[in-house]
Amino acid sequence: MTVPTDRNADIAQPDRYRWLGWFFVTCILSAAGLGQTAQADHYVWFGCYTGKPPRGEGIYVSRYSEESGELGPTELACVVKNPSFLALHPTLPLLYAVSEIADLDGKPTGGITSFVIDPMTGRLTQQSVQPSGGKGPCHLSVDRTGSVLLAANYGSGSAICLGLNTDGSLQPVTPPKEDGPGGFLQHSGSGPNKGRQQSPHGHSIDPTPDGRFAISCDLGADRVFVHALDTNAATLANHSKAPTQPGGGPRHFALHPSLPYGYANNELDMTVTAFGFDGKQGQLKPIQTLSTLPDSVADRAGFSTAEIAVHPNGRFLYVSNRGHDSLACFAIDEATGKLSFQGVEPTHCQTPRHFALAPGGRRLFAAGQSSSTVTAFTLDPETGKLSFTGKSLKVPTPVCILFSRPLVADASRP
């Protein structure tokens, strides 16, 4: 495939027609109510840690049926080293993955790769690769317009913004101007946990819906940073920051889908912090911190939180607890943004590093890194209650789950 170097360059003609055709067919079916039915299928990809068994070889793909709630057999979608977090382009059939490594082509950096999705199989073909600008990239996201990709480097405590070409391929990082920002931003700060917080450790970065800011949790700094984001120039700049309690170690962040609140799960002390978010000013204000475990769990040695997600209806929030191997559920007060603890549900897998709400919001899947299984739950959107289905899927060391958009009937396009 020809990869343009200019962000505004044309994509290759065959790919342009294929992508435009897919886009217009999807729009027509959606408008007719045919592309969003309960019978829609989706590809689902699993990122994993790679190496000797039981580790995997790269990214794996399965197929999910909304009608039955079943996951089909898995197969290897592509070979890539330590693809520990995945993201989709908002409109093009492209998938992005970090390579959580400390060395790329002899340089002290991790990698970020874009892949073209085969619409008939869900398999992946490498399109472009760029360095992450730091060691151990562990999270990435794409803005709603498909203009930029954001990634967080855990090992180096930094964040990076990469521009995307019109075909979705990755551009090199924007160098800083004389008196202006560039695409790379180094965090600073530390915390009281001597083993984990002697230096910054960027753990996630997500754009706000309007693309004006990027919210980045830094475990080492005990801070949630709000960076100014320029999607046209593909740059990041320091803007504001909000603290969590000392030693909390913020990991991932979830904005409420419609109200001015956001939530960070704190990895080190097994808590979640609720924030008020002023989207115009780009300011976070902590309003509450709660435990993700019942008070009856006294011994929490070796436990840590991992993933966080708000249900699409905005009424419930979920956090995964590693060690305790459970999913915590919280109800969200729409008037205040505060949380009320509803209890925990065992994940029936070991070390749930990640989980994902399936399309439709009625099922949840948990990725057990240590058990090499993905377990299935039904979810009641009226009560938030999770119920284990008794079913699990073998996947080598799964650490990320990503669902595609609905597949167009018969054409099997993502």
C-alpha positions as CSV (number, residue, x, y, z in Angstrom):
1,M,0.0,0.0,0.0
2,T,1.2,3.5,-0.8
3,V,1.6,5.6,2.4
4,P,1.3,9.3,1.8
5,T,3.8,11.5,3.7
6,D,1.6,14.6,3.5
7,R,-1.4,14.6,5.9
8,N,-3.6,16.0,3.1
9,A,-2.3,13.7,0.4
10,D,-4.8,11.5,-1.5
11,I,-5.0,7.8,-0.6
12,A,-4.5,5.2,-3.2
13,Q,-7.4,4.9,-5.6
14,P,-8.4,1.3,-5.0
15,D,-8.4,1.9,-1.2
16,R,-10.3,5.1,-1.6
17,Y,-13.1,3.4,-3.5
18,R,-13.2,0.4,-1.2
19,W,-13.4,2.6,1.9
20,L,-15.9,5.0,0.4
21,G,-18.0,2.1,-0.7
22,W,-18.0,0.6,2.7
23,F,-18.8,4.0,4.3
24,F,-21.8,4.7,2.1
25,V,-23.2,1.2,2.3
26,T,-23.0,1.4,6.1
27,C,-24.7,4.8,6.1
28,I,-27.5,3.6,3.9
29,L,-28.2,0.5,6.0
30,S,-28.0,2.5,9.2
31,A,-30.5,5.1,7.9
32,A,-32.8,2.2,6.9
33,G,-32.5,0.7,10.3
34,L,-30.7,-2.4,8.9
35,G,-27.2,-1.8,10.2
36,Q,-28.0,-1.5,13.9
37,T,-30.3,-4.4,14.5
38,A,-30.0,-6.8,17.5
39,Q,-28.7,-9.4,15.0
40,A,-25.6,-7.4,14.1
41,D,-22.3,-9.1,14.2
42,H,-19.0,-7.5,15.1
43,Y,-15.3,-8.5,14.9
44,V,-13.6,-8.5,18.3
45,W,-9.9,-8.2,18.7
46,F,-7.7,-9.2,21.6
47,G,-4.4,-7.6,22.4
48,C,-2.0,-9.7,24.4
49,Y,1.5,-10.0,25.8
50,T,3.8,-12.0,23.5
51,G,6.6,-14.5,24.0
52,K,6.9,-18.1,25.0
53,P,3.6,-19.9,25.8
54,P,1.3,-19.3,27.5
55,R,1.9,-15.9,26.0
56,G,0.6,-15.2,22.5
57,E,2.0,-14.1,19.2
58,G,0.2,-10.9,18.5
59,I,-3.4,-9.7,18.0
60,Y,-6.2,-12.3,17.9
61,V,-9.6,-11.9,16.3
62,S,-13.0,-13.5,16.9
63,R,-16.6,-12.7,15.9
64,Y,-19.3,-11.6,18.2
65,S,-23.1,-12.0,17.7
66,E,-25.3,-9.4,19.4
67,E,-28.2,-11.8,19.0
68,S,-26.7,-14.7,20.8
69,G,-24.1,-13.0,22.9
70,E,-21.6,-15.6,21.7
71,L,-17.9,-15.2,20.8
72,G,-16.7,-17.4,17.9
73,P,-13.4,-19.2,17.7
74,T,-10.2,-17.1,17.8
75,E,-7.5,-16.9,15.3
76,L,-4.2,-15.0,15.0
77,A,-5.0,-11.7,13.2
78,C,-1.4,-10.5,12.9
79,V,2.0,-11.0,14.5
80,V,3.2,-8.0,16.5
81,K,5.2,-7.6,19.7
82,N,3.2,-6.9,23.0
83,P,0.1,-5.2,21.5
84,S,-1.2,-4.4,25.0
85,F,-3.7,-1.7,23.9
86,L,-5.8,-1.3,20.8
87,A,-8.0,1.4,19.2
88,L,-10.1,1.9,16.0
89,H,-10.1,4.7,13.5
90,P,-13.5,6.4,13.8
91,T,-14.5,6.0,10.1
92,L,-11.8,4.0,8.2
93,P,-11.3,0.2,8.5
94,L,-8.1,0.6,10.5
95,L,-6.9,-0.7,13.9
96,Y,-4.0,0.8,15.9
97,A,-1.9,-0.9,18.5
98,V,0.9,0.0,20.9
99,S,3.9,-2.2,21.1
100,E,4.7,-2.1,24.8
101,I,8.5,-2.5,24.5
102,A,11.5,-0.4,25.5
103,D,13.5,-0.7,22.3
104,L,12.5,-0.2,18.7
105,D,15.1,-0.5,15.9
106,G,17.8,0.1,18.5
107,K,16.3,3.2,19.9
108,P,14.9,3.6,23.5
109,T,11.3,3.8,22.5
110,G,8.2,1.7,22.1
111,G,6.2,1.5,18.9
112,I,2.8,2.4,17.5
113,T,1.4,0.5,14.5
114,S,-1.6,1.0,12.2
115,F,-3.2,-2.0,10.5
116,V,-5.6,-2.3,7.6
117,I,-8.6,-4.6,8.5
118,D,-9.6,-7.3,6.1
119,P,-13.3,-6.8,5.9
120,M,-14.0,-10.5,5.2
121,T,-11.9,-12.0,8.0
122,G,-10.9,-9.3,10.5
123,R,-7.3,-10.2,9.9
124,L,-4.8,-7.3,10.0
125,T,-2.1,-6.1,7.6
126,Q,0.5,-3.7,8.8
127,Q,0.2,-0.2,7.2
128,S,2.6,2.1,9.1
129,V,4.8,2.2,12.2
130,Q,6.1,5.2,14.3
131,P,8.1,5.3,17.5
132,S,6.1,6.2,20.6
133,G,8.7,8.7,21.9
134,G,9.2,6.8,25.1
135,K,9.6,3.4,26.7
136,G,6.7,1.0,27.4
137,P,3.7,2.7,25.6
138,C,0.6,1.1,27.3
139,H,-2.4,3.1,26.1
140,L,-3.6,4.9,22.9
141,S,-6.7,6.6,21.6
142,V,-7.9,8.4,18.4
143,D,-9.9,11.6,18.3
144,R,-13.4,11.6,16.9
145,T,-12.4,13.2,13.6
146,G,-9.6,10.7,12.9
147,S,-7.1,13.6,12.8
148,V,-4.7,12.4,15.6
149,L,-3.6,9.5,17.6
150,L,-2.6,9.9,21.3
151,A,-0.4,7.5,23.3
152,A,0.9,7.3,26.9
153,N,4.4,5.9,27.7
154,Y,4.5,4.2,31.1
155,G,8.2,3.7,31.3
156,S,9.2,7.2,30.4
157,G,6.2,9.1,31.9
158,S,5.3,10.9,28.7
159,A,2.6,11.5,26.2
160,I,2.7,11.8,22.4
161,C,0.3,13.0,19.7
162,L,0.8,11.8,16.1
163,G,-1.0,13.2,13.1
164,L,-2.9,10.8,10.8
165,N,-2.8,11.0,7.1
166,T,-6.0,10.9,5.0
167,D,-5.6,7.1,4.7
168,G,-5.2,6.9,8.5
169,S,-1.5,6.1,8.4
170,L,0.7,7.5,11.1
171,Q,2.8,10.7,10.6
172,P,6.0,11.3,12.5
173,V,5.7,13.4,15.7
174,T,5.5,17.1,15.2
175,P,8.7,18.8,16.3
176,P,8.3,21.7,18.8
177,K,8.4,25.2,17.4
178,E,10.6,27.9,18.8
179,D,8.0,29.2,21.2
180,G,5.3,26.6,20.7
181,P,4.3,23.0,21.5
182,G,5.2,19.9,19.7
183,G,3.7,16.4,19.5
184,F,5.7,15.1,22.5
185,L,5.1,16.1,26.1
186,Q,7.1,14.9,29.1
187,H,5.2,14.6,32.5
188,S,6.8,15.5,35.8
189,G,6.1,14.6,39.4
190,S,6.3,11.7,41.9
191,G,4.4,10.1,44.7
192,P,4.9,8.5,48.1
193,N,5.0,4.9,46.9
194,K,8.8,4.3,46.7
195,G,8.4,1.2,44.5
196,R,6.1,2.7,41.9
197,Q,6.1,6.4,42.1
198,Q,9.7,7.7,42.1
199,S,9.1,9.2,38.6
200,P,6.1,9.9,36.3
201,H,4.4,6.9,34.6
202,G,1.9,7.9,32.0
203,H,-0.8,5.3,31.9
204,S,-3.5,6.6,29.7
205,I,-4.5,9.5,27.4
206,D,-7.9,10.2,25.9
207,P,-9.2,13.1,23.8
208,T,-12.3,15.0,25.0
209,P,-15.2,14.8,22.6
210,D,-14.6,18.3,21.2
211,G,-11.0,17.5,20.6
212,R,-9.7,20.6,22.5
213,F,-8.1,18.7,25.4
214,A,-6.5,15.3,26.2
215,I,-6.9,13.8,29.7
216,S,-3.9,11.8,30.8
217,C,-3.6,9.7,34.0
218,D,-0.1,9.5,35.4
219,L,0.4,6.7,38.0
220,G,3.8,7.9,39.2
221,A,2.9,11.6,39.6
222,D,-0.5,11.0,41.4
223,R,-2.0,13.5,38.9
224,V,-4.6,13.5,36.1
225,F,-3.3,16.0,33.6
226,V,-5.4,18.0,31.1
227,H,-3.3,18.8,28.1
228,A,-4.3,21.3,25.4
229,L,-4.7,19.4,22.2
230,D,-4.4,20.9,18.7
231,T,-5.7,18.3,16.3
232,N,-4.8,20.3,13.2
233,A,-1.2,20.8,14.2
234,A,-1.0,17.4,16.1
235,T,0.5,19.0,19.2
236,L,0.1,18.8,23.0
237,A,0.7,21.4,25.6
238,N,0.5,21.6,29.4
239,H,-2.8,23.1,30.5
240,S,-4.0,22.0,34.0
241,K,-3.8,19.1,36.4
242,A,-5.8,17.6,39.3
243,P,-4.5,15.5,42.2
244,T,-5.7,12.1,43.4
245,Q,-5.0,11.2,47.0
246,P,-1.3,10.5,47.8
247,G,-0.2,7.0,46.7
248,G,-3.4,6.4,44.7
249,G,-1.7,6.0,41.3
250,P,-4.3,7.0,38.7
251,R,-4.4,4.6,35.8
252,H,-7.3,5.0,33.3
253,F,-10.0,7.7,32.9
254,A,-13.6,7.6,31.7
255,L,-15.7,10.7,30.9
256,H,-19.4,10.5,31.4
257,P,-21.2,10.3,28.0
258,S,-23.4,13.3,28.6
259,L,-22.8,15.0,31.9
260,P,-19.8,17.1,33.1
261,Y,-18.1,14.3,35.1
262,G,-15.2,12.0,34.8
263,Y,-13.7,9.1,36.7
264,A,-10.2,7.7,37.3
265,N,-9.4,4.4,38.8
266,N,-6.4,4.5,41.1
267,E,-4.3,1.4,40.6
268,L,-2.3,1.4,43.8
269,D,-4.8,1.9,46.6
270,M,-7.9,0.3,45.0
271,T,-10.0,3.4,44.7
272,V,-11.9,5.4,42.1
273,T,-12.1,9.2,42.1
274,A,-15.0,11.2,40.7
275,F,-14.2,14.6,39.2
276,G,-16.3,17.5,38.0
277,F,-15.1,18.5,34.5
278,D,-15.4,22.0,33.1
279,G,-15.0,21.2,29.4
280,K,-14.8,24.9,28.4
281,Q,-12.0,25.7,30.7
282,G,-10.3,22.3,30.6
283,Q,-10.4,21.9,34.4
284,L,-10.9,18.8,36.6
285,K,-12.0,19.1,40.2
286,P,-12.0,16.0,42.6
287,I,-15.3,15.6,44.3
288,Q,-15.2,12.0,45.8
289,T,-13.0,9.0,46.3
290,L,-14.3,5.5,47.1
291,S,-12.9,2.0,47.5
292,T,-13.5,-0.5,44.7
293,L,-13.7,-3.3,47.3
294,P,-16.1,-4.1,50.1
295,D,-15.0,-3.0,53.6
296,S,-14.9,-6.7,54.5
297,V,-11.8,-7.2,52.3
298,A,-9.1,-6.2,54.8
299,D,-6.0,-7.9,53.2
300,R,-5.4,-6.1,49.9
301,A,-1.7,-7.0,49.4
302,G,-0.9,-7.5,45.8
303,F,-4.3,-6.1,44.6
304,S,-4.6,-3.4,42.0
305,T,-7.3,-1.8,39.8
306,A,-7.0,-2.0,36.0
307,E,-9.8,-0.8,33.7
308,I,-12.7,1.6,34.1
309,A,-15.8,2.2,32.0
310,V,-19.1,4.1,32.2
311,H,-22.1,2.4,30.8
312,P,-23.5,4.1,27.6
313,N,-26.7,5.0,29.5
314,G,-24.5,7.0,32.0
315,R,-26.1,5.4,35.0
316,F,-23.4,2.9,36.1
317,L,-19.6,2.7,36.3
318,Y,-17.4,-0.4,36.4
319,V,-13.8,-1.0,37.6
320,S,-11.8,-4.2,37.4
321,N,-9.9,-5.4,40.5
322,R,-6.8,-7.6,39.9
323,G,-5.8,-10.0,42.7
324,H,-9.4,-9.9,44.1
325,D,-10.4,-10.8,40.5
326,S,-13.7,-8.9,40.5
327,L,-15.6,-6.2,38.8
328,A,-16.9,-3.3,41.0
329,C,-20.1,-1.6,40.1
330,F,-21.1,1.9,41.1
331,A,-24.3,3.8,40.5
332,I,-23.8,7.4,39.2
333,D,-25.8,10.3,40.7
334,E,-26.7,12.4,37.7
335,A,-27.2,15.5,39.8
336,T,-23.8,15.4,41.5
337,G,-21.6,12.9,39.6
338,K,-21.0,11.1,42.9
339,L,-20.8,7.3,43.1
340,S,-22.5,4.8,45.3
341,F,-20.9,1.4,45.6
342,Q,-23.2,-1.4,44.4
343,G,-20.9,-4.4,45.1
344,V,-18.5,-6.7,43.2
345,E,-19.0,-9.6,40.9
346,P,-16.3,-12.2,40.5
347,T,-14.7,-12.2,37.0
348,H,-14.2,-16.0,36.9
349,C,-10.8,-15.3,35.4
350,Q,-7.5,-14.4,36.8
351,T,-6.0,-10.9,36.7
352,P,-8.7,-8.9,34.8
353,R,-6.4,-6.4,33.3
354,H,-9.1,-5.2,30.9
355,F,-12.8,-5.6,30.2
356,A,-15.1,-4.2,27.6
357,L,-18.8,-3.5,27.3
358,A,-20.1,-5.2,24.2
359,P,-22.1,-3.2,21.6
360,G,-25.7,-2.7,22.8
361,G,-24.7,-2.4,26.4
362,R,-26.2,-5.7,27.6
363,R,-23.0,-7.8,27.9
364,L,-19.6,-7.4,29.3
365,F,-16.4,-9.4,28.6
366,A,-13.4,-9.6,31.0
367,A,-9.9,-10.4,29.9
368,G,-8.0,-12.7,32.3
369,Q,-4.3,-12.1,31.7
370,S,-3.1,-14.9,34.0
371,S,-5.8,-17.4,33.2
372,S,-5.6,-16.8,29.4
373,T,-9.4,-16.7,29.3
374,V,-12.1,-14.1,28.3
375,T,-15.2,-14.6,30.4
376,A,-18.8,-13.5,29.5
377,F,-21.4,-11.6,31.5
378,T,-24.9,-10.4,30.9
379,L,-25.6,-6.8,32.1
380,D,-29.0,-5.4,33.2
381,P,-29.0,-1.8,32.0
382,E,-31.7,-0.9,34.5
383,T,-29.9,-2.1,37.6
384,G,-26.3,-2.4,36.4
385,K,-26.1,-6.0,37.7
386,L,-23.7,-8.4,36.1
387,S,-24.4,-12.1,35.8
388,F,-21.8,-14.6,34.7
389,T,-23.0,-16.7,31.8
390,G,-20.7,-19.7,32.6
391,K,-18.9,-19.3,29.3
392,S,-15.3,-18.4,28.6
393,L,-13.0,-18.3,25.6
394,K,-9.4,-19.3,25.5
395,V,-7.2,-16.4,24.4
396,P,-3.4,-16.2,25.1
397,T,-2.7,-13.7,27.9
398,P,-5.4,-11.2,26.8
399,V,-4.9,-7.7,28.1
400,C,-7.2,-5.7,25.8
401,I,-10.6,-6.3,24.1
402,L,-11.8,-4.2,21.2
403,F,-15.1,-4.5,19.3
404,S,-15.6,-3.4,15.7
405,R,-18.5,-1.4,14.4
406,P,-21.5,-3.5,13.1
407,L,-20.7,-5.7,10.2
408,V,-22.8,-4.9,7.1
409,A,-25.0,-7.9,6.4
410,D,-23.5,-10.4,4.0
411,A,-20.7,-8.1,3.0
412,S,-19.0,-8.7,6.4
413,R,-17.4,-5.3,6.5
414,P,-16.2,-3.7,9.8
